[in-house]
Amino acid sequence: MTKEKKETKIFMDEPKPFKQKLLDARREMSNPSRGGKVEFQKGRKYVTLQDLYDEVIPCLMNERLLLVNEKDFKDGTYFFKTRILDVDSEESIETSSVLNADLKIQDQGSELTYHSRYNLGCLLSIRTDYDDDAESIKSKEMRKNGYIKPEQMHELSKILSGISVDKYKEILSTLKIKDFSKIPYDRYEKSVKYIEKCINKHIGVDKTEEKKS
């Protein structure tokens, strides 16, 4: 007796759309652990980068999504980009934040770690800061004569995104600073209001354009 050979046809499933992959990956994620302790604020903890990676990366990998971090330089400013890339379609989503170019080498690693954590949390809507938003009195006093915090710089970079180089430089000149990360902590709110006023109403920035019109 002869055995008939059966042909086996393999049908490959079409890959899921990128947005569906993101949705499915996010559904699998739980709230990350909070292994970081907030200095000067006893009992308060935050999500470390490792906490975030432990929860997020396996879920992304299951959906063939790749996490990419990279530095970029544009118009005299360094940016830190965080991207989630679909290896099948090559579609991606990303967010970026401004890096402080004046930091010492030994402090740059801590800054990159912070931006990696904060950007990824923003992309996936995962809160990574500590439980209580209110700062302690001691913390406020420490910041009073210092510069703005990284999370404030991150929010400011969103406001500044898309403006021209000339506007960027003129606002810096008006504020009498070389870099936006050098805005004094106690002047942050006033500086943001002024910057938004310049961008939205073109006051104090587009004087040259107003004269031409």
HELIX and SHEET records of a PDB file:
HELIX    1   1 PHE A   18  GLU A   28  1                                  11    
HELIX    2   2 LEU A   49  ASN A   62  1                                  14    
HELIX    3   3 ILE A  105  LEU A  124  1                                  20    
HELIX    4   4 ILE A  137  LYS A  144  1                                   8    
HELIX    5   5 PRO A  150  LEU A  160  1                                  11    
HELIX    6   6 VAL A  165  LEU A  175  1                                  11    
HELIX    7   7 PHE A  180  LYS A  182  5                                   3    
HELIX    8   8 TYR A  185  ARG A  187  5                                   3    
HELIX    9   9 TYR A  188  LYS A  201  1                                  14    
HELIX   10  10 LYS A  207  LYS A  212  1                                   6    
SHEET    1   A 2 GLY A  36  LYS A  37  0                                        
SHEET    2   A 2 LYS A  45  TYR A  46 -1                                        
SHEET    1   B 3 LEU A  65  LYS A  74  0                                        
SHEET    2   B 3 THR A  77  ASP A  86 -1                                        
SHEET    3   B 3 SER A  92  VAL A  98 -1                                        
END                                                                             
